[in-house]
Amino acid sequence: MKKINQLLLSVATVLAMAACNSDDNWYNEKWTDTTSTTASDDDNTQTTTTVDDVVNGVSTTGDVTTFTLAFNKNAIAETYKADANDDDYLENTTIERTITVTFSTTADATVEGDDEGIVSVSGNDVIATNTTGEVIRYVLTGTTTDGFFKLYSTKKQAIVLNGANITNPDGAAINNQSKKRTFIVLNDGTKNYLTDGTNYSDATGDEDMKACFFSEGQLIFSGAGYLEVDANCKAGIRSDDYVRTLPKTNIFVDASSGNGIRGNDAVIVSGGVININITGTADKGISTDGEVRIDGGRTTILTSGGYEYDSDEGDYTACSGIKADSLVTINGGELNIKSTGTGGKGINSDDQIVINDGVVRIITTGKRQKDSKGSVSPKGIKADGNITINGGQTQVRLEGSGDGTEAIESKAEIHIEAGTVECYSYDDAINSAGNLYIDGGYVYARAMNNDGIDANKNLYINGGVVIAEGGQQPECGIDAAEGYSAFINGGTVIAVGGGMQAISSSSKQASIAVNASLGTTLGVLDGTTAILGYTTPASNSGTSLMISSPVFKSGSTYTLRAGCALDGGTSFYGLTTGCTIGSGTQSVDATASTSVSGSMGGMGGGMSGGGFRPGGW
């Protein structure tokens, strides 16, 4: 049987899940001998992390209950093509001068190509002050264990990292005070390293120095080289404007006391391989006051820091893989996030989240923190505004426990239009404060201790394939708020739990309801024609089962078989279509209706053998 990974509108036609390709390339071994050991999550700190595992780990895929995540620093196959209408491509800028700075561990840094005294050198502290009006390319190469590169300019410029290894024990390795666009080119095939100190004594009162690589203006990364940033005091890479990566870049940020990559206005991943390791308390992998947009590449973020109390907010705050005050949009590429600290989150937006395409995989393992001061709960994908999923593959697994431990949560509405959405959590798997709409796609929502899909207003299922598995009584597979309704107007829907949500008589598609034992395989037939098969959860659920199919006609009777064998077909989390259905151990008839009672009353006596009993309405 094949695993579904994309939307198909036909119930009987399902595609196999595409395998993930791995491209071979070199990676850096700079910190492979480093080990970071701290207390457990219960002590509000990170778990033991061996950086060797982080560096050499390879992402693997599986279903939502088994997939794993780790850094993969191998390059990916990408096409780089300059856009003539986009000023973020260096090809659209004319460079008028090139200055080369060579750092040294045994002598002063040297400078070539500077006949106007633009660059000053003191040991390996290098300061460039461009007042010429020219657009300059600075090529940095060589190694220093006590130096930096600082830049002043009223013009845009390029900084080329050509095998540069810069450590500044007293502050930022690169400090760009220019507010103009700065192109950062990682020369093809080179490895480059930036390391800051544990204090910023080099900082001056009238200038910002907020990261190991800091810039007042835009930072645009390009080139097929490699950059590793070891941030020990503040952020790894930060711009007071925006940060953007272009295809073929390869960047690893290891931040122990700050965010990984922060752009005040935006962070845009147009391509490249981005790996971010966050170990500081309540720090973020990618952070912005504006928007985050991911168009391509492969981004992997691991956070392991604990939570802290935010006196300004009057509540606790914790780590997030991505934290944006504005819109988060994912148009393509691959995004992997794992958070292991208490209350840790995957994607967290104060505005909306829109997933149009690409692959999103999120794991959190932390627990909920709650006391008299406040609370913080793990979330996979959380938005204060709407969450809209128009395509792609989204997998979210929350392994921690506690109220509020939810895979996908919107404080407004959720719209699932297409794609594959797979969720596993302790609390609600998918939860909306407002209406919740599923119009297409393949949706699997498994909650171990609450509802599979929970709308705090109306719930509308208009199409697609939906499997919603809730916990034991009174939790439901699907749930609408009291005073609101659940409507099934299309699609194939399986809902199982300890209780059953009433389905509105205004629904356009009929359903059937039965009580079915845990771990039972059921077959549904129209006479002798197989419609579908489904295997109920083996544990941590209930016996209330509702099935809806486009095949069902209200008032018609269908045969259900328990304990039957399913042969052939395609499978999506226990649902099998296009299969043949064996004779089974029990068989009953059930009548379909557009109105299903949520009380489970009148369900009749149980059948021998512990199979199921039909519902009456």
C-alpha positions in Angstrom: 0.0 0.0 0.0 1.2 3.5 -0.8 1.3 6.6 1.4 -0.6 9.6 0.2 1.4 12.8 -0.2 -0.6 15.1 -2.4 -4.2 16.1 -3.1 -6.4 14.0 -5.4 -10.0 14.7 -5.7 -11.0 11.2 -6.6 -11.5 8.9 -3.5 -10.3 5.8 -5.4 -7.1 7.4 -6.9 -4.1 8.1 -4.7 -0.5 8.8 -5.5 2.5 7.2 -3.7 4.5 9.4 -1.4 7.6 10.8 -3.2 10.9 9.8 -1.7 13.2 12.6 -0.5 16.4 13.0 -2.6 19.8 13.5 -1.0 22.6 15.3 -2.8 26.2 14.6 -2.0 28.6 17.4 -1.2 31.1 18.5 1.3 30.3 19.9 4.8 32.3 21.5 7.5 33.8 19.6 10.4 34.9 22.6 12.5 32.9 21.7 15.6 32.5 18.0 15.3 34.4 17.4 18.5 32.3 19.8 20.5 29.7 18.5 23.0 27.1 20.7 24.9 25.6 19.1 28.0 23.0 20.7 30.2 20.1 19.7 32.5 16.9 18.2 31.4 13.8 19.9 30.0 12.1 19.7 33.5 14.9 22.1 34.7 13.9 24.6 32.0 17.1 24.1 30.0 18.2 22.2 26.9 18.8 18.5 26.7 22.2 17.0 25.9 23.3 17.9 22.4 26.4 16.6 20.6 27.3 18.9 17.8 28.9 16.0 16.0 25.4 14.6 15.7 24.0 17.9 14.6 26.6 18.4 11.9 26.5 14.9 10.4 22.8 14.1 10.9 20.7 13.4 7.8 17.1 14.3 7.6 14.9 11.3 7.1 11.2 11.1 6.3 8.3 8.9 7.3 4.7 9.3 8.4 3.8 11.9 11.0 4.4 9.5 13.9 7.8 8.5 12.9 9.7 11.1 10.8 12.9 12.5 12.3 14.8 15.7 11.7 18.5 16.6 11.9 20.8 19.0 10.1 21.9 18.1 6.6 24.6 20.4 5.4 24.9 18.9 1.9 24.2 21.2 -0.9 21.0 20.8 -2.9 20.4 21.0 -6.7 19.3 24.5 -7.4 19.3 26.8 -10.4 20.7 30.3 -9.9 19.4 32.8 -12.5 19.7 36.5 -11.9 16.5 38.5 -12.2 17.2 41.6 -14.3 14.4 43.4 -12.5 15.6 42.5 -9.0 18.1 44.8 -7.3 19.0 42.1 -4.9 21.1 40.4 -7.6 24.7 41.6 -7.7 24.7 41.1 -11.5 22.5 44.3 -11.7 25.1 46.4 -9.9 28.3 47.8 -11.5 31.3 47.3 -9.2 33.9 50.1 -9.6 36.7 49.0 -7.4 37.9 45.8 -5.7 39.9 45.8 -2.4 41.3 42.6 -1.0 41.9 42.2 2.8 44.0 39.2 3.9 43.9 38.4 7.6 46.7 36.7 9.4 47.4 35.0 12.7 51.1 35.9 12.7 51.2 39.5 11.3 49.0 42.5 10.5 46.3 42.1 8.0 47.3 43.3 4.5 45.4 45.3 1.9 45.5 45.3 -1.9 43.8 47.5 -4.4 43.4 50.5 -2.1 45.2 53.5 -3.5 43.0 56.1 -1.7 43.4 55.0 1.9 39.8 53.7 2.2 41.0 50.9 4.5 42.8 51.3 7.8 44.5 48.4 9.7 45.5 48.0 13.3 46.8 44.5 13.7 43.9 42.5 12.3 41.2 45.1 13.2 40.2 46.3 9.7 38.0 49.4 9.1 36.8 50.5 5.6 35.4 54.0 5.2 34.1 54.6 1.7 33.6 58.3 1.0 34.6 58.1 -2.7 31.1 57.6 -4.1 32.2 54.3 -5.7 30.6 50.9 -5.4 33.3 48.8 -3.9 33.8 45.0 -3.7 35.7 43.9 -0.5 37.3 40.5 -0.8 38.1 39.0 2.7 40.4 36.1 3.0 42.8 34.6 5.5 42.5 33.8 9.2 42.6 35.8 12.4 41.9 34.9 16.0 41.7 38.5 17.1 40.3 40.8 14.5 37.3 42.1 12.7 36.1 43.8 9.5 34.1 47.0 10.0 32.5 49.0 7.2 31.2 52.6 6.7 29.7 53.7 3.4 27.0 55.9 1.9 27.0 53.6 -1.2 26.0 49.9 -1.6 28.8 47.4 -1.7 29.7 43.7 -1.9 31.6 41.7 0.7 33.2 38.6 -0.8 34.1 35.8 1.6 36.9 33.9 0.0 38.2 31.4 2.6 37.9 33.9 5.5 38.1 32.8 9.1 37.5 35.8 11.4 37.3 35.6 15.2 36.7 38.7 17.3 36.9 37.9 21.0 35.6 41.4 21.8 32.6 41.8 19.5 31.2 41.2 16.0 33.4 39.5 13.4 31.8 41.7 10.7 30.1 45.0 11.6 28.5 46.8 8.6 27.5 50.3 9.6 26.3 51.1 6.0 22.6 51.5 5.6 22.8 50.6 2.0 22.3 47.2 0.3 25.2 44.9 0.9 25.8 41.8 -1.2 27.5 38.9 0.7 29.1 36.6 -1.8 30.3 33.2 -0.6 33.0 32.3 -3.2 32.3 29.0 -4.9 34.0 26.0 -3.1 35.3 28.1 -0.2 34.6 27.6 3.6 34.2 30.7 5.7 33.9 31.1 9.5 32.8 34.0 11.6 33.0 33.9 15.4 32.3 36.5 18.0 33.3 36.8 21.7 31.2 36.3 24.8 31.2 40.0 25.4 31.1 43.0 23.1 33.6 45.4 24.7 34.4 46.7 21.1 30.9 48.2 21.0 30.6 52.0 21.0 27.7 53.9 22.6 26.5 55.5 19.3 26.7 52.4 17.1 24.8 49.2 17.0 26.6 45.8 17.3 23.8 43.3 17.6 25.3 40.1 16.1 28.4 38.2 15.1 27.5 39.4 11.6 25.7 42.7 11.9 24.5 45.1 9.3 22.5 48.4 9.4 21.4 47.8 5.8 20.0 44.9 3.8 22.1 41.7 3.6 21.8 39.6 0.5 23.7 36.3 0.5 24.7 34.6 -2.7 27.4 32.3 -4.1 28.0 28.5 -3.8 30.5 28.7 -0.9 29.9 27.9 2.7 29.6 30.2 5.7 29.6 29.1 9.4 28.7 31.6 12.1 29.4 30.8 15.7 27.5 33.4 17.8 28.4 33.4 21.5 26.9 36.7 22.7 24.1 37.9 20.5 22.5 37.0 17.2 24.3 35.1 14.5 23.3 37.2 11.5 21.3 40.3 11.9 20.2 43.3 9.8 18.3 46.3 10.9 16.7 46.1 7.4 16.1 42.7 5.8 18.1 39.5 5.3 17.8 37.4 2.1 19.5 34.3 0.8 19.7 33.3 -2.8 20.0 29.9 -4.4 23.2 27.8 -3.9 24.2 29.6 -0.6 25.1 27.3 2.3 24.9 28.8 5.8 25.2 27.3 9.3 24.5 29.5 12.3 25.2 28.2 15.8 23.8 30.7 18.3 24.1 30.2 22.1 22.9 33.6 23.4 20.7 35.1 20.7 18.6 34.6 17.6 20.0 32.7 14.6 19.0 35.0 11.7 17.1 38.2 12.3 16.0 40.9 9.8 14.1 43.7 11.5 11.9 44.2 8.4 11.9 40.8 6.8 13.8 37.5 6.3 13.5 36.0 2.8 14.8 32.6 1.8 14.8 32.5 -2.0 17.1 29.4 -1.9 20.1 27.8 -0.4 20.8 25.5 2.5 20.2 27.2 5.8 21.0 25.4 9.1 20.4 27.1 12.4 21.1 25.7 15.9 19.6 27.7 18.8 20.5 26.8 22.4 19.7 30.1 24.3 16.7 30.6 26.5 13.6 31.7 24.6 15.7 32.6 21.4 14.4 32.2 17.9 15.9 30.5 14.8 14.5 33.1 12.3 13.1 36.3 13.8 11.6 39.5 12.4 9.3 42.4 13.2 8.0 42.1 9.7 7.4 39.1 7.4 9.1 35.8 6.7 8.9 34.4 3.2 10.4 31.0 2.1 10.4 30.5 -1.7 12.9 27.6 -2.0 16.0 26.0 -0.6 16.2 23.8 2.5 16.0 25.4 5.9 16.5 23.4 9.1 16.2 24.9 12.5 16.8 23.2 15.9 16.0 25.0 19.1 16.7 23.5 22.6 16.6 26.5 25.0 14.2 26.8 27.9 11.5 29.4 28.6 11.6 32.7 30.5 9.2 35.3 32.0 8.7 38.4 29.8 7.9 41.2 32.1 6.8 43.4 29.2 4.2 40.9 28.1 3.4 39.7 31.6 3.7 36.1 30.6 6.2 33.3 29.7 8.0 33.1 26.4 9.9 30.2 24.8 11.9 29.3 21.7 10.5 29.3 18.2 11.9 28.1 15.0 10.4 31.0 13.2 8.9 34.1 14.9 7.3 36.9 12.8 5.3 39.8 13.9 3.7 39.9 10.4 2.9 37.4 7.6 4.7 34.1 7.2 4.5 32.7 3.6 5.9 29.4 2.4 5.9 29.1 -1.4 8.3 26.3 -1.9 11.4 24.6 -0.7 11.8 22.6 2.4 11.4 23.8 6.0 12.4 21.6 8.9 12.0 22.7 12.6 12.6 20.8 15.8 12.1 22.3 19.3 13.0 20.4 22.4 12.6 23.0 25.1 9.6 23.7 27.3 6.9 25.6 25.5 8.9 25.5 22.2 7.1 26.4 18.9 7.7 25.6 15.3 6.3 28.6 13.4 4.8 31.5 15.4 3.2 34.5 13.7 1.4 37.5 15.2 -0.4 37.8 11.9 -1.3 35.1 9.2 0.5 32.0 8.0 0.1 30.9 4.4 1.5 27.7 3.0 1.2 27.6 -0.8 3.7 24.8 -1.6 6.8 23.1 -0.4 7.5 20.7 2.4 7.1 21.7 6.1 8.1 19.3 8.9 7.9 20.3 12.5 8.6 18.4 15.8 8.3 19.7 19.3 9.1 17.5 22.3 8.7 20.0 25.2 5.9 20.2 27.8 3.6 23.0 28.9 4.7 25.4 31.6 2.0 26.9 33.8 2.0 28.6 37.2 0.5 31.6 38.9 2.7 33.9 36.8 1.4 32.6 33.4 1.8 29.8 31.0 3.5 28.8 27.7 2.5 25.8 25.6 4.3 24.0 22.7 2.7 24.6 19.3 3.7 23.3 15.9 2.2 26.1 13.8 0.5 29.0 15.6 -0.9 32.2 14.2 -2.9 35.1 15.7 -4.5 35.5 12.3 -5.7 33.0 9.7 -3.8 29.9 8.7 -4.3 29.0 5.0 -2.9 25.9 3.4 -3.1 25.8 -0.4 -0.7 23.0 -1.2 2.5 21.3 -0.3 3.2 18.7 2.4 2.9 19.7 6.0 3.8 17.3 8.9 3.6 18.4 12.5 4.2 16.1 15.5 4.0 17.3 19.2 5.4 14.7 21.6 5.0 16.7 24.8 2.0 16.7 27.0 -0.3 19.4 28.6 -3.3 21.5 27.7 -2.6 23.7 24.7 -0.1 21.3 23.2 -1.5 21.6 19.7 -0.1 20.9 16.3 -1.8 23.7 14.3 -3.6 26.5 16.1 -5.2 29.7 14.7 -6.6 32.5 16.9 -8.8 33.2 13.9 -9.8 30.9 11.0 -8.2 27.9 9.3 -8.6 27.2 5.6 -7.2 24.0 4.1 -7.6 24.1 0.3 -5.2 21.5 -1.0 -2.0 19.6 -0.2 -1.3 17.1 2.5 -1.6 18.0 6.2 -0.5 15.4 8.8 -0.8 16.3 12.5 -0.1 14.4 15.8 -0.5 16.0 19.2 -1.5 15.6 22.9 -4.2 18.3 22.8 -6.2 19.2 19.7 -4.3 18.4 16.5 -6.0 21.2 14.5 -7.7 24.0 16.4 -9.3 27.3 15.3 -10.8 30.0 17.4 -13.0 30.9 14.5 -14.5 28.9 11.6 -12.6 26.0 10.2 -12.8 25.1 6.5 -11.5 22.0 4.7 -12.1 22.3 0.9 -9.6 19.8 -0.4 -6.3 18.0 0.2 -5.5 15.1 2.4 -5.8 15.8 6.1 -4.8 13.5 9.0 -5.3 14.8 12.5 -4.5 12.6 15.5 -5.0 13.9 19.1 -4.1 11.6 22.0 -6.1 13.5 24.7 -8.5 15.9 22.9 -10.3 16.4 19.6 -8.6 15.6 16.3 -10.1 18.7 14.6 -11.7 21.4 16.8 -13.4 24.5 15.5 -14.5 27.0 18.2 -17.1 28.2 15.7 -18.5 26.3 12.7 -16.7 23.4 11.0 -17.1 23.0 7.2 -15.8 19.9 5.4 -16.4 20.5 1.7 -14.0 18.2 0.0 -10.7 16.3 0.2 -9.9 13.3 2.4 -10.1 13.9 6.1 -9.2 11.4 8.9 -9.7 12.9 12.4 -8.9 10.7 15.4 -9.6 12.0 18.9 -9.0 10.7 22.4 -11.2 8.9 24.8 -14.7 10.0 26.0 -15.7 12.9 25.7 -13.2 13.8 23.0 -14.3 13.6 19.3 -12.7 13.1 16.0 -14.2 16.4 14.7 -15.8 19.0 16.9 -17.6 22.3 16.5 -18.3 24.7 19.4 -21.5 24.6 21.4 -24.1 26.8 19.6 -22.3 26.2 16.3 -22.5 23.3 13.8 -20.4 20.8 11.8 -21.3 20.5 8.1 -20.1 17.8 5.7 -20.7 18.8 2.2 -18.2 16.7 0.3 -15.1 14.6 0.5 -14.2 11.4 2.3 -14.4 11.8 6.1 -13.4 9.5 8.9 -14.0 10.7 12.5 -13.3 8.5 15.5 -13.2 9.3 19.2 -14.8 8.7 22.6 -17.7 11.0 21.6 -19.3 12.0 18.3 -20.0 15.5 17.0 -23.5 16.0 15.7 -23.6 16.7 11.9 -26.0 19.4 10.8 -29.0 18.2 8.7 -28.1 21.1 6.3 -25.1 19.1 5.2 -25.1 18.1 1.5 -23.4 14.7 2.0 -24.7 11.7 3.9 -22.8 9.9 6.6 -23.1 6.7 8.7 -22.2 6.2 12.4 -21.3 3.0 14.3 -19.6 1.9 17.4 -16.4 0.1 16.5 -13.8 -1.6 18.7 -10.3 -0.3 18.9 -7.9 -1.8 16.4 -10.7 -3.1 14.2 -10.5 -3.2 10.4 -13.8 -2.3 8.7 -14.9 -2.5 5.1 -17.7 -0.5 3.7 -19.6 -1.8 0.7 -22.5 -0.7 -1.5 -24.0 -4.1 -2.2 -20.9 -6.1 -3.4 -19.0 -3.0 -4.5 -16.2 -2.0 -2.2 -16.2 1.7 -1.2 -13.4 1.9 1.4 -11.7 0.2 4.3 -10.5 1.7 7.5 -8.6 0.5 10.6 -9.5 2.2 13.8 -6.7 3.3 16.2 -5.4 0.6 18.4 -5.3 2.7 21.6 -5.9 6.2 23.1 -9.2 6.7 21.3 -12.8 5.7 21.5 -15.4 3.6 19.7 -17.6 6.3 18.2 -17.0 6.2 14.4 -18.5 8.3 11.7 -17.8 7.7 8.0 -18.9 10.0 5.1 -18.3 9.4 1.4 -19.4 11.1 -1.8 -20.8 7.6 -2.7 -23.3 7.7 0.1 -26.9 8.7 -0.7 -29.1 9.7 2.1 -31.6 7.0 3.0 -29.6 4.2 1.2 -28.3 1.2 3.1 -24.6 0.1 3.1 -22.9 -3.0 4.4 -20.1 -2.7 7.0 -17.8 -5.7 7.7 -15.6 -6.0 10.8 -12.4 -8.0 11.0 -12.1 -8.2 7.2 -9.0 -8.3 5.1 -8.2 -5.5 2.7 -6.4 -6.5 -0.4 -4.6 -4.0 -2.7 -5.5 -0.4 -3.0 -3.9 2.7 -1.7 -3.6 3.8 2.0 -3.6 7.0 4.0 -3.4 6.6 7.8 -5.7 3.6 8.0 -8.0 4.6 5.2 -7.7 2.3 2.2 -9.4 2.9 -1.2 -9.4 1.0 -4.4 -9.1 -2.3 -2.5 -11.1 -5.6 -2.3 -12.8 -6.4 1.0 -12.8 -9.9 2.5 -15.7 -11.5 4.2 -14.8 -10.5 7.7 -16.0 -11.8 11.1 -19.1 -9.7 11.3 -21.4 -7.8 9.0 -24.2 -5.3 9.5 -26.2 -2.8 7.4 -26.4 0.9 8.2 -28.5 3.7 6.6 -26.8 6.9 5.5 -28.2 10.3 6.5 -27.2 13.9 6.2 -28.0 14.3 9.9 -25.9 12.3 12.4 -26.7 12.5 16.2 -23.9 13.5 18.4 -25.3 11.8 21.5 -24.6 8.2 20.4 -27.9 7.3 21.8 -29.9 4.4 20.4 -26.8 2.6 19.3 -28.2 -0.8 20.3 -26.4 -3.8 21.9 -22.9 -4.9 21.0 -22.2 -7.6 18.6 -20.4 -10.8 19.6 -16.7 -10.8 18.9 -16.3 -7.1 19.9 -16.7 -5.7 16.4 -19.2 -2.8 16.0 -22.9 -2.0 16.2 -24.8 0.3 13.8 -26.1 3.6 14.9 -29.8 4.6 14.5 -31.3 7.9 13.6 
